[in-house]
Amino acid sequence: MEKIMRSFLLFLVLFIPRLAFAENKETGKALNDFFEAEWNYEMEQSPTRASSMGDRRWNDRWGDQSLEAIRKRQEHAKDALGRLKKFDRAQLSPANQLNFDLFQKDLEMDIEGSKFRSYLMPINQRGGIQTLDELGDRLRFETVKDFEDWIARLRAFPVLMDQTIALMREGARAKVMWPKIVLNRVPTQIDKQLVAKPEDSPFFKPFKKFPDAISAADRERLTKSAQDAITAGVLPSFQKLKKYFVEEYLPAGFEQVGVWQMPQGGDYYAYLTRRHTTTDLTPQQIHDKGLSEVARIKAEMQTIMGKVGFKGTLPEFFTKLRTDPQFFYKTPEELLDAYRALAKRIDPNLVKVFKTLPRTPYGVTPIPDKIAPDTTTAYYNQPAADGSRAGLYFVNLYKPETRPKWEMMALSLHESVPGHHLQIALAQELGDIPKFRRYGGYTAFVEGWGLYAESLGQDMGLYDDPYSKFGQLTYEMWRAVRLVVDTGMHQMKWDRQRAIDFFMENAPKAENDIVNEIDRYISMPGQALAYKIGELKIKELRESARREIGESFDVREFHDAVLLSGAVPLDVLEQNVNRWIAAKKANSSQKPVGPAP
């Protein structure tokens, strides 16, 4: 009787959902047509994003950033939500019900967020129109049309600049803007665009090397057109921006840090907290979680300090790690070579903890010199959707004497594999989900996975000395500190120096990195909360699965359960993993038992 009951339970778990939710084919097709149309609308409205993904349909234009165009996009979101709700959700398959729910939630979040008018802050120290030339590094320049499209963008640049300045003027009037401390970094970035000759402009870079297939006559014509467009439009636009930015915009910036100073600042930060973490946690709850994680990780750090025989205090050990020459490379070239060697060391160990690996490769490349002083230690750019560009792990080579060796393994695990590249490339290769999911994401999942991936270095045998393990704890501490300082500045009115001091006291990262990190949190409120919240959820689910499944638990199968539905909110991730656990338990109960002794 017990065996029959187990069989029935297995049937309920695995097959009833398919029978109970047989999809109406017309409804399912109409929904997917809706998703595809909305994706195309988004790409048309965001041509630079489309270009970055390898979609070349709008390569000759920038997005319309006028206030009227923004208003129309907001109206479109409301209209799309109304059209989505006309679908009968009950007639959809479980997979399409999830697609429906996620798209609805995304639209609702966008609509809610529009009232805070963050589009009035189009520039900060991490990017904006002053770094838009970097788009050219992500494009293919293979045909005459590719170059002509870029020239069309150069000719349209003055319109985009006028729209950007108009947004900034309205932001200054409405007090929706960043503090002076981060805006102070921008004039130097603008200066790098104010060159004496058009050929020295970063926007001219594609014309310095043509494919062999392009004729000499076309090369000459295209080169002259680019020079003319830069001289007549791009350079005067940046002169206009520099004058407005320095004389009017920067003086209007906030003296203190934190979005609490903006209109509806408290509501805005609570919204960003929910959006980035995909939870209902309050800023205070997250702040408290951060403090408890800092205390836990600090205890583990002290254990390792004892293992290496250091006799001083933890802050003294931090000073040693920040300053001892043995922990640093002398030149940018040595540092880049070391990062690339680490990538080759990681790759063959992935099979120890993964069943499914992406087909798309990745490369390790330097962060552009003009932004390296103002940006973080590393970041990742996903592959082009059409397969024309691999994933890229960007590493910061500025001031190698501030980039310690002991952090490099954890950083590489996070940004490349098994972190961002593995997760994002796998999601892009899932052919059975809509594009908004395949190429989109949720910060808590994506960055939570990246932080979780750092801990997998232990499973793969890659933390083979105490200092690299300490580096992993440093990176985990870094994300725990974020919970405290981000909420501290934006919710509790901490000043910038208090945030820097708290970071310095609890993690041995170099001061240059810490200052850049704090300034990043100032201009990306709430985003930094997602990492630790997401990582803690994935670890919680892994431990739950290990406990529930017992000896047959396989971490490689767990990773498939986490990754092979693409990026999802944390509550959906928990549902996915719980279904997998139930199926595994039901299946294991059906395995034949050997004869009784």
MOHU-V977857 format. One record per residue. N is the residue number from 1. RES is the residue in three letters. PSI is psi as a letter, one per 40 degrees, with the letter a starting at -180 (999 if undefined). NEAR is the number of other ideal C-beta (glycine too) atoms within 10 Angstrom. D_FIRST is the distance of its C-alpha to the first C-alpha in Angstrom with 1 decimal. Layout:
{{N | RES | PSI | NEAR | D_FIRST} {N | RES | PSI | NEAR | D_FIRST}}
This chain:
{{1 | MET | d | 5 | 0.0} {2 | GLU | d | 7 | 3.8} {3 | LYS | d | 10 | 5.4} {4 | ILE | d | 8 | 5.2} {5 | MET | d | 10 | 6.3} {6 | ARG | d | 13 | 8.8} {7 | SER | d | 13 | 10.0} {8 | PHE | d | 10 | 10.7} {9 | LEU | d | 15 | 12.5} {10 | LEU | d | 17 | 14.4} {11 | PHE | d | 12 | 15.4} {12 | LEU | d | 12 | 16.7} {13 | VAL | d | 16 | 18.6} {14 | LEU | d | 14 | 20.2} {15 | PHE | d | 10 | 20.7} {16 | ILE | d | 10 | 20.9} {17 | PRO | d | 13 | 24.3} {18 | ARG | d | 11 | 25.8} {19 | LEU | d | 8 | 25.0} {20 | ALA | d | 8 | 25.9} {21 | PHE | f | 15 | 29.1} {22 | ALA | h | 10 | 30.5} {23 | GLU | h | 17 | 34.1} {24 | ASN | h | 16 | 37.0} {25 | LYS | d | 10 | 39.1} {26 | GLU | d | 9 | 42.4} {27 | THR | d | 17 | 41.5} {28 | GLY | d | 17 | 40.1} {29 | LYS | d | 12 | 43.3} {30 | ALA | d | 14 | 45.6} {31 | LEU | d | 25 | 44.0} {32 | ASN | d | 13 | 44.5} {33 | ASP | d | 10 | 48.0} {34 | PHE | d | 18 | 48.7} {35 | PHE | d | 20 | 47.5} {36 | GLU | d | 13 | 49.8} {37 | ALA | d | 12 | 52.7} {38 | GLU | d | 20 | 52.4} {39 | TRP | d | 18 | 52.2} {40 | ASN | d | 14 | 55.4} {41 | TYR | d | 13 | 57.0} {42 | GLU | d | 17 | 56.2} {43 | MET | d | 19 | 57.6} {44 | GLU | d | 14 | 60.8} {45 | GLN | d | 17 | 61.3} {46 | SER | g | 16 | 60.7} {47 | PRO | d | 21 | 62.6} {48 | THR | d | 18 | 62.8} {49 | ARG | d | 15 | 59.1} {50 | ALA | d | 22 | 58.8} {51 | SER | d | 26 | 61.4} {52 | SER | d | 19 | 59.6} {53 | MET | e | 21 | 56.5} {54 | GLY | e | 16 | 58.4} {55 | ASP | h | 20 | 58.7} {56 | ARG | e | 18 | 62.4} {57 | ARG | d | 12 | 62.8} {58 | TRP | f | 19 | 64.7} {59 | ASN | e | 20 | 66.3} {60 | ASP | e | 17 | 69.7} {61 | ARG | i | 18 | 69.1} {62 | TRP | i | 22 | 68.0} {63 | GLY | i | 18 | 65.9} {64 | ASP | h | 15 | 67.8} {65 | GLN | e | 18 | 67.9} {66 | SER | i | 15 | 70.1} {67 | LEU | d | 14 | 69.2} {68 | GLU | d | 8 | 69.1} {69 | ALA | d | 13 | 66.6} {70 | ILE | d | 19 | 64.4} {71 | ARG | d | 11 | 64.5} {72 | LYS | d | 13 | 63.5} {73 | ARG | d | 18 | 60.6} {74 | GLN | d | 16 | 59.4} {75 | GLU | d | 11 | 59.8} {76 | HIS | d | 15 | 57.9} {77 | ALA | d | 18 | 54.9} {78 | LYS | d | 13 | 54.9} {79 | ASP | d | 11 | 55.1} {80 | ALA | d | 19 | 52.3} {81 | LEU | d | 16 | 50.0} {82 | GLY | d | 10 | 50.9} {83 | ARG | d | 12 | 50.2} {84 | LEU | d | 17 | 46.9} {85 | LYS | e | 11 | 45.7} {86 | LYS | e | 8 | 46.5} {87 | PHE | i | 18 | 43.5} {88 | ASP | h | 9 | 40.4} {89 | ARG | d | 14 | 37.9} {90 | ALA | e | 9 | 35.0} {91 | GLN | e | 18 | 35.9} {92 | LEU | i | 20 | 35.6} {93 | SER | i | 18 | 33.0} {94 | PRO | d | 13 | 31.5} {95 | ALA | d | 15 | 34.0} {96 | ASN | d | 22 | 36.8} {97 | GLN | d | 16 | 35.8} {98 | LEU | d | 18 | 36.2} {99 | ASN | d | 20 | 39.5} {100 | PHE | d | 18 | 40.6} {101 | ASP | d | 14 | 39.8} {102 | LEU | d | 21 | 41.5} {103 | PHE | d | 21 | 44.6} {104 | GLN | d | 16 | 44.8} {105 | LYS | d | 14 | 44.7} {106 | ASP | d | 18 | 47.3} {107 | LEU | d | 20 | 49.6} {108 | GLU | d | 12 | 49.3} {109 | MET | d | 15 | 50.1} {110 | ASP | d | 16 | 53.1} {111 | ILE | d | 14 | 54.3} {112 | GLU | d | 13 | 54.0} {113 | GLY | d | 16 | 55.8} {114 | SER | d | 17 | 58.7} {115 | LYS | e | 13 | 60.3} {116 | PHE | e | 19 | 61.0} {117 | ARG | f | 19 | 63.1} {118 | SER | e | 16 | 62.4} {119 | TYR | e | 17 | 63.9} {120 | LEU | e | 21 | 67.2} {121 | MET | g | 17 | 66.8} {122 | PRO | e | 17 | 66.9} {123 | ILE | h | 25 | 68.4} {124 | ASN | a | 20 | 67.7} {125 | GLN | e | 25 | 68.3} {126 | ARG | e | 20 | 65.2} {127 | GLY | i | 17 | 66.2} {128 | GLY | a | 17 | 67.6} {129 | ILE | d | 22 | 70.3} {130 | GLN | e | 24 | 72.2} {131 | THR | e | 22 | 69.5} {132 | LEU | e | 20 | 68.8} {133 | ASP | d | 20 | 70.4} {134 | GLU | d | 15 | 67.3} {135 | LEU | d | 18 | 65.7} {136 | GLY | d | 17 | 67.9} {137 | ASP | e | 15 | 66.3} {138 | ARG | e | 16 | 63.0} {139 | LEU | i | 20 | 64.5} {140 | ARG | h | 16 | 65.4} {141 | PHE | g | 19 | 69.1} {142 | GLU | d | 13 | 69.3} {143 | THR | i | 14 | 71.2} {144 | VAL | d | 17 | 74.3} {145 | LYS | d | 13 | 72.1} {146 | ASP | d | 18 | 70.1} {147 | PHE | d | 23 | 73.5} {148 | GLU | d | 17 | 74.7} {149 | ASP | d | 19 | 71.6} {150 | TRP | d | 26 | 72.2} {151 | ILE | d | 21 | 75.9} {152 | ALA | d | 17 | 74.8} {153 | ARG | d | 24 | 72.8} {154 | LEU | d | 23 | 75.8} {155 | ARG | d | 18 | 78.0} {156 | ALA | e | 15 | 75.5} {157 | PHE | d | 23 | 75.3} {158 | PRO | d | 16 | 78.0} {159 | VAL | d | 16 | 76.0} {160 | LEU | d | 21 | 72.9} {161 | MET | d | 23 | 75.1} {162 | ASP | d | 15 | 76.6} {163 | GLN | d | 20 | 73.2} {164 | THR | d | 21 | 72.0} {165 | ILE | d | 21 | 75.1} {166 | ALA | d | 15 | 74.7} {167 | LEU | d | 21 | 71.2} {168 | MET | d | 24 | 72.6} {169 | ARG | d | 15 | 75.5} {170 | GLU | d | 15 | 73.1} {171 | GLY | d | 22 | 70.9} {172 | ALA | d | 18 | 73.9} {173 | ARG | d | 11 | 75.0} {174 | ALA | e | 12 | 71.6} {175 | LYS | f | 14 | 71.0} {176 | VAL | g | 23 | 67.9} {177 | MET | i | 23 | 68.8} {178 | TRP | i | 23 | 68.2} {179 | PRO | i | 21 | 70.2} {180 | LYS | d | 15 | 73.4} {181 | ILE | d | 20 | 72.0} {182 | VAL | d | 23 | 69.8} {183 | LEU | d | 22 | 72.1} {184 | ASN | d | 13 | 74.9} {185 | ARG | e | 18 | 73.3} {186 | VAL | d | 25 | 73.5} {187 | PRO | d | 14 | 77.3} {188 | THR | d | 13 | 77.3} {189 | GLN | d | 19 | 74.6} {190 | ILE | d | 20 | 76.8} {191 | ASP | d | 13 | 79.7} {192 | LYS | e | 18 | 78.0} {193 | GLN | e | 24 | 78.1} {194 | LEU | g | 13 | 81.8} {195 | VAL | i | 17 | 83.3} {196 | ALA | d | 8 | 86.9} {197 | LYS | i | 11 | 86.1} {198 | PRO | d | 21 | 83.4} {199 | GLU | e | 14 | 82.4} {200 | ASP | e | 12 | 81.5} {201 | SER | h | 24 | 79.0} {202 | PRO | d | 19 | 75.3} {203 | PHE | e | 24 | 74.9} {204 | PHE | e | 22 | 77.1} {205 | LYS | d | 16 | 74.9} {206 | PRO | d | 19 | 73.4} {207 | PHE | e | 23 | 77.0} {208 | LYS | e | 8 | 77.9} {209 | LYS | h | 7 | 76.1} {210 | PHE | i | 18 | 75.7} {211 | PRO | i | 13 | 73.7} {212 | ASP | d | 5 | 76.0} {213 | ALA | e | 9 | 75.3} {214 | ILE | h | 16 | 77.1} {215 | SER | i | 11 | 80.9} {216 | ALA | d | 8 | 83.7} {217 | ALA | d | 8 | 84.9} {218 | ASP | d | 15 | 81.5} {219 | ARG | d | 15 | 81.2} {220 | GLU | d | 10 | 84.6} {221 | ARG | d | 15 | 83.9} {222 | LEU | d | 21 | 80.5} {223 | THR | d | 18 | 81.9} {224 | LYS | d | 12 | 84.7} {225 | SER | d | 18 | 82.5} {226 | ALA | d | 25 | 80.2} {227 | GLN | d | 17 | 83.3} {228 | ASP | d | 14 | 84.7} {229 | ALA | d | 24 | 81.5} {230 | ILE | d | 27 | 81.1} {231 | THR | d | 13 | 84.8} {232 | ALA | d | 15 | 85.0} {233 | GLY | d | 19 | 81.6} {234 | VAL | d | 26 | 79.4} {235 | LEU | d | 20 | 82.0} {236 | PRO | d | 14 | 83.6} {237 | SER | d | 21 | 80.2} {238 | PHE | d | 23 | 79.5} {239 | GLN | d | 14 | 83.0} {240 | LYS | d | 14 | 82.2} {241 | LEU | d | 25 | 78.9} {242 | LYS | d | 17 | 80.5} {243 | LYS | d | 12 | 83.3} {244 | TYR | d | 17 | 80.9} {245 | PHE | d | 20 | 78.4} {246 | VAL | d | 13 | 81.0} {247 | GLU | d | 9 | 83.3} {248 | GLU | d | 13 | 81.0} {249 | TYR | d | 20 | 77.3} {250 | LEU | d | 16 | 77.1} {251 | PRO | d | 11 | 79.3} {252 | ALA | e | 15 | 77.1} {253 | GLY | i | 16 | 74.0} {254 | PHE | i | 19 | 72.5} {255 | GLU | d | 8 | 74.0} {256 | GLN | i | 14 | 70.7} {257 | VAL | i | 28 | 67.2} {258 | GLY | h | 24 | 64.1} {259 | VAL | e | 25 | 63.0} {260 | TRP | d | 17 | 63.5} {261 | GLN | e | 16 | 67.1} {262 | MET | i | 25 | 66.2} {263 | PRO | h | 12 | 66.0} {264 | GLN | f | 14 | 62.5} {265 | GLY | d | 18 | 62.0} {266 | GLY | d | 13 | 59.4} {267 | ASP | d | 14 | 57.3} {268 | TYR | d | 22 | 57.8} {269 | TYR | d | 23 | 56.4} {270 | ALA | d | 17 | 53.4} {271 | TYR | d | 17 | 52.7} {272 | LEU | d | 22 | 53.2} {273 | THR | d | 25 | 50.9} {274 | ARG | d | 16 | 48.1} {275 | ARG | d | 20 | 48.9} {276 | HIS | d | 23 | 49.0} {277 | THR | e | 26 | 46.0} {278 | THR | f | 25 | 43.8} {279 | THR | i | 19 | 42.9} {280 | ASP | e | 10 | 44.3} {281 | LEU | i | 17 | 45.7} {282 | THR | i | 14 | 49.2} {283 | PRO | d | 21 | 52.1} {284 | GLN | d | 11 | 52.2} {285 | GLN | d | 14 | 48.6} {286 | ILE | d | 23 | 49.1} {287 | HIS | d | 19 | 52.3} {288 | ASP | d | 15 | 50.6} {289 | LYS | d | 19 | 47.8} {290 | GLY | d | 24 | 50.6} {291 | LEU | d | 14 | 52.3} {292 | SER | d | 11 | 49.2} {293 | GLU | d | 21 | 48.6} {294 | VAL | d | 18 | 52.2} {295 | ALA | d | 11 | 52.0} {296 | ARG | d | 13 | 48.9} {297 | ILE | d | 21 | 50.3} {298 | LYS | d | 16 | 53.7} {299 | ALA | d | 8 | 52.2} {300 | GLU | d | 15 | 50.7} {301 | MET | d | 22 | 54.1} {302 | GLN | d | 14 | 55.9} {303 | THR | d | 11 | 53.6} {304 | ILE | d | 16 | 54.6} {305 | MET | d | 21 | 58.3} {306 | GLY | d | 11 | 58.1} {307 | LYS | d | 11 | 56.7} {308 | VAL | e | 12 | 59.7} {309 | GLY | f | 7 | 62.1} {310 | PHE | h | 15 | 63.6} {311 | LYS | e | 8 | 65.4} {312 | GLY | a | 11 | 66.2} {313 | THR | i | 11 | 64.4} {314 | LEU | d | 15 | 61.8} {315 | PRO | d | 11 | 64.4} {316 | GLU | d | 12 | 66.7} {317 | PHE | d | 19 | 64.0} {318 | PHE | d | 20 | 63.5} {319 | THR | d | 13 | 67.3} {320 | LYS | d | 15 | 67.1} {321 | LEU | d | 23 | 64.3} {322 | ARG | d | 19 | 66.4} {323 | THR | d | 13 | 69.7} {324 | ASP | h | 10 | 69.5} {325 | PRO | d | 8 | 70.8} {326 | GLN | e | 8 | 68.3} {327 | PHE | e | 18 | 65.5} {328 | PHE | i | 19 | 67.3} {329 | TYR | i | 20 | 68.5} {330 | LYS | d | 10 | 72.2} {331 | THR | i | 11 | 72.1} {332 | PRO | d | 18 | 70.0} {333 | GLU | d | 12 | 69.9} {334 | GLU | d | 13 | 68.4} {335 | LEU | d | 23 | 65.8} {336 | LEU | d | 17 | 64.8} {337 | ASP | d | 13 | 64.6} {338 | ALA | d | 17 | 62.4} {339 | TYR | d | 23 | 59.9} {340 | ARG | d | 16 | 59.7} {341 | ALA | d | 12 | 59.1} {342 | LEU | d | 20 | 56.3} {343 | ALA | d | 17 | 54.6} {344 | LYS | d | 9 | 54.8} {345 | ARG | d | 13 | 53.3} {346 | ILE | d | 20 | 50.3} {347 | ASP | d | 15 | 49.3} {348 | PRO | e | 9 | 48.1} {349 | ASN | e | 17 | 45.8} {350 | LEU | d | 14 | 43.8} {351 | VAL | e | 11 | 41.3} {352 | LYS | d | 13 | 40.2} {353 | VAL | e | 16 | 38.5} {354 | PHE | h | 20 | 38.2} {355 | LYS | d | 13 | 36.4} {356 | THR | h | 13 | 38.3} {357 | LEU | i | 14 | 42.1} {358 | PRO | i | 20 | 44.6} {359 | ARG | d | 9 | 47.0} {360 | THR | h | 19 | 49.9} {361 | PRO | i | 11 | 52.3} {362 | TYR | i | 24 | 54.1} {363 | GLY | i | 14 | 57.5} {364 | VAL | h | 21 | 59.2} {365 | THR | i | 15 | 62.5} {366 | PRO | i | 16 | 64.9} {367 | ILE | h | 18 | 65.0} {368 | PRO | h | 15 | 68.2} {369 | ASP | d | 11 | 71.2} {370 | LYS | d | 17 | 72.3} {371 | ILE | e | 20 | 69.1} {372 | ALA | d | 17 | 68.1} {373 | PRO | d | 16 | 70.2} {374 | ASP | e | 20 | 68.4} {375 | THR | a | 21 | 64.8} {376 | THR | a | 16 | 61.9} {377 | THR | d | 24 | 61.1} {378 | ALA | i | 20 | 59.1} {379 | TYR | i | 15 | 57.1} {380 | TYR | h | 19 | 55.2} {381 | ASN | h | 21 | 55.9} {382 | GLN | i | 23 | 53.1} {383 | PRO | i | 22 | 53.7} {384 | ALA | i | 20 | 55.2} {385 | ALA | d | 17 | 52.7} {386 | ASP | e | 11 | 54.5} {387 | GLY | e | 12 | 54.2} {388 | SER | e | 14 | 58.0} {389 | ARG | h | 20 | 57.8} {390 | ALA | i | 16 | 55.6} {391 | GLY | i | 23 | 54.3} {392 | LEU | h | 19 | 57.0} {393 | TYR | h | 25 | 56.8} {394 | PHE | h | 21 | 60.1} {395 | VAL | i | 25 | 61.5} {396 | ASN | h | 24 | 64.4} {397 | LEU | e | 19 | 67.3} {398 | TYR | h | 18 | 69.7} {399 | LYS | g | 15 | 71.1} {400 | PRO | d | 18 | 69.1} {401 | GLU | e | 15 | 70.3} {402 | THR | e | 15 | 67.8} {403 | ARG | g | 25 | 64.8} {404 | PRO | i | 24 | 63.3} {405 | LYS | d | 17 | 61.6} {406 | TRP | e | 19 | 58.8} {407 | GLU | e | 25 | 57.5} {408 | MET | d | 21 | 57.4} {409 | MET | d | 24 | 54.0} {410 | ALA | d | 27 | 52.1} {411 | LEU | d | 24 | 54.1} {412 | SER | d | 26 | 53.5} {413 | LEU | d | 28 | 49.7} {414 | HIS | d | 26 | 49.8} {415 | GLU | d | 27 | 52.1} {416 | SER | c | 27 | 51.2} {417 | VAL | i | 25 | 48.1} {418 | PRO | f | 27 | 45.4} {419 | GLY | b | 26 | 46.6} {420 | HIS | d | 25 | 48.3} {421 | HIS | d | 27 | 49.0} {422 | LEU | d | 25 | 45.5} {423 | GLN | d | 28 | 43.8} {424 | ILE | d | 26 | 46.4} {425 | ALA | d | 20 | 46.8} {426 | LEU | d | 20 | 43.1} {427 | ALA | d | 23 | 43.0} {428 | GLN | d | 22 | 46.0} {429 | GLU | e | 14 | 44.3} {430 | LEU | h | 13 | 41.2} {431 | GLY | e | 6 | 42.2} {432 | ASP | e | 7 | 39.6} {433 | ILE | i | 18 | 40.7} {434 | PRO | i | 21 | 43.9} {435 | LYS | d | 18 | 47.1} {436 | PHE | d | 16 | 47.3} {437 | ARG | d | 21 | 44.2} {438 | ARG | d | 19 | 44.9} {439 | TYR | e | 21 | 48.4} {440 | GLY | a | 18 | 47.9} {441 | GLY | i | 19 | 46.2} {442 | TYR | h | 25 | 45.6} {443 | THR | d | 20 | 47.6} {444 | ALA | d | 27 | 44.9} {445 | PHE | d | 26 | 42.6} {446 | VAL | d | 21 | 45.4} {447 | GLU | d | 26 | 47.3} {448 | GLY | d | 29 | 44.3} {449 | TRP | d | 26 | 43.1} {450 | GLY | d | 26 | 46.6} {451 | LEU | d | 26 | 46.7} {452 | TYR | d | 24 | 43.2} {453 | ALA | d | 26 | 44.4} {454 | GLU | d | 25 | 47.1} {455 | SER | d | 19 | 44.6} {456 | LEU | e | 22 | 43.1} {457 | GLY | d | 23 | 46.3} {458 | GLN | d | 11 | 44.8} {459 | ASP | d | 13 | 41.8} {460 | MET | e | 18 | 44.2} {461 | GLY | f | 9 | 46.6} {462 | LEU | e | 20 | 49.4} {463 | TYR | g | 21 | 50.5} {464 | ASP | e | 9 | 52.2} {465 | ASP | i | 11 | 54.9} {466 | PRO | d | 16 | 55.0} {467 | TYR | d | 18 | 57.3} {468 | SER | d | 17 | 54.9} {469 | LYS | d | 21 | 52.1} {470 | PHE | d | 25 | 54.5} {471 | GLY | d | 26 | 55.1} {472 | GLN | d | 25 | 51.4} {473 | LEU | d | 21 | 51.5} {474 | THR | d | 23 | 54.7} {475 | TYR | d | 24 | 53.1} {476 | GLU | d | 23 | 50.2} {477 | MET | d | 24 | 52.8} {478 | TRP | d | 25 | 54.7} {479 | ARG | d | 27 | 51.8} {480 | ALA | d | 26 | 51.2} {481 | VAL | d | 30 | 55.0} {482 | ARG | d | 26 | 54.7} {483 | LEU | d | 27 | 52.5} {484 | VAL | d | 23 | 55.3} {485 | VAL | d | 27 | 58.4} {486 | ASP | d | 31 | 57.3} {487 | THR | d | 27 | 56.3} {488 | GLY | d | 22 | 59.3} {489 | MET | d | 25 | 61.8} {490 | HIS | d | 28 | 60.4} {491 | GLN | d | 23 | 59.1} {492 | MET | e | 15 | 60.9} {493 | LYS | f | 13 | 64.3} {494 | TRP | i | 21 | 64.5} {495 | ASP | i | 14 | 67.5} {496 | ARG | d | 20 | 67.2} {497 | GLN | d | 10 | 68.7} {498 | ARG | d | 16 | 66.2} {499 | ALA | d | 26 | 63.4} {500 | ILE | d | 18 | 65.1} {501 | ASP | d | 15 | 65.7} {502 | PHE | d | 19 | 62.1} {503 | PHE | d | 23 | 61.0} {504 | MET | d | 18 | 63.7} {505 | GLU | d | 13 | 62.7} {506 | ASN | e | 23 | 59.0} {507 | ALA | i | 25 | 59.0} {508 | PRO | e | 26 | 61.4} {509 | LYS | i | 25 | 61.7} {510 | ALA | i | 20 | 65.3} {511 | GLU | d | 12 | 67.3} {512 | ASN | d | 17 | 68.0} {513 | ASP | d | 21 | 64.3} {514 | ILE | d | 22 | 63.6} {515 | VAL | d | 16 | 66.4} {516 | ASN | d | 20 | 65.2} {517 | GLU | d | 22 | 61.6} {518 | ILE | d | 26 | 62.8} {519 | ASP | d | 26 | 64.9} {520 | ARG | d | 20 | 61.9} {521 | TYR | d | 26 | 59.9} {522 | ILE | d | 24 | 63.0} {523 | SER | e | 21 | 63.0} {524 | MET | f | 15 | 59.2} {525 | PRO | h | 26 | 57.9} {526 | GLY | d | 25 | 54.2} {527 | GLN | d | 18 | 53.3} {528 | ALA | e | 23 | 53.3} {529 | LEU | d | 31 | 50.7} {530 | ALA | d | 27 | 48.0} {531 | TYR | d | 28 | 47.8} {532 | LYS | d | 26 | 46.6} {533 | ILE | d | 26 | 44.4} {534 | GLY | d | 28 | 42.6} {535 | GLU | d | 24 | 42.4} {536 | LEU | d | 18 | 40.9} {537 | LYS | d | 22 | 38.2} {538 | ILE | d | 24 | 37.3} {539 | LYS | d | 14 | 37.3} {540 | GLU | d | 13 | 35.2} {541 | LEU | d | 21 | 32.6} {542 | ARG | d | 19 | 32.8} {543 | GLU | d | 10 | 32.2} {544 | SER | d | 14 | 29.3} {545 | ALA | d | 23 | 27.7} {546 | ARG | d | 15 | 28.5} {547 | ARG | d | 10 | 27.0} {548 | GLU | d | 13 | 23.7} {549 | ILE | d | 17 | 23.2} {550 | GLY | a | 11 | 24.5} {551 | GLU | d | 6 | 25.7} {552 | SER | e | 11 | 24.9} {553 | PHE | h | 15 | 27.2} {554 | ASP | h | 14 | 30.0} {555 | VAL | d | 16 | 33.0} {556 | ARG | d | 12 | 34.0} {557 | GLU | d | 16 | 30.9} {558 | PHE | d | 22 | 31.5} {559 | HIS | d | 24 | 35.0} {560 | ASP | d | 16 | 33.8} {561 | ALA | d | 20 | 31.6} {562 | VAL | d | 22 | 34.8} {563 | LEU | d | 20 | 37.4} {564 | LEU | e | 14 | 36.1} {565 | SER | e | 20 | 36.1} {566 | GLY | a | 22 | 39.8} {567 | ALA | h | 24 | 41.3} {568 | VAL | i | 20 | 39.7} {569 | PRO | i | 18 | 40.2} {570 | LEU | d | 22 | 38.4} {571 | ASP | d | 12 | 36.0} {572 | VAL | d | 18 | 34.9} {573 | LEU | d | 24 | 34.6} {574 | GLU | d | 16 | 32.3} {575 | GLN | d | 14 | 30.1} {576 | ASN | d | 17 | 30.1} {577 | VAL | d | 21 | 29.2} {578 | ASN | d | 15 | 26.4} {579 | ARG | d | 15 | 24.9} {580 | TRP | d | 19 | 25.3} {581 | ILE | d | 20 | 23.7} {582 | ALA | d | 16 | 20.6} {583 | ALA | d | 14 | 20.4} {584 | LYS | d | 21 | 21.1} {585 | LYS | d | 17 | 18.4} {586 | ALA | d | 17 | 15.8} {587 | ASN | d | 13 | 17.2} {588 | SER | d | 12 | 17.5} {589 | SER | e | 14 | 13.8} {590 | GLN | e | 11 | 13.4} {591 | LYS | h | 7 | 16.0} {592 | PRO | i | 4 | 15.5} {593 | VAL | h | 6 | 15.8} {594 | GLY | i | 5 | 18.6} {595 | PRO | i | 4 | 18.6} {596 | ALA | i | 4 | 18.5} {597 | PRO | 999 | 3 | 22.2}}
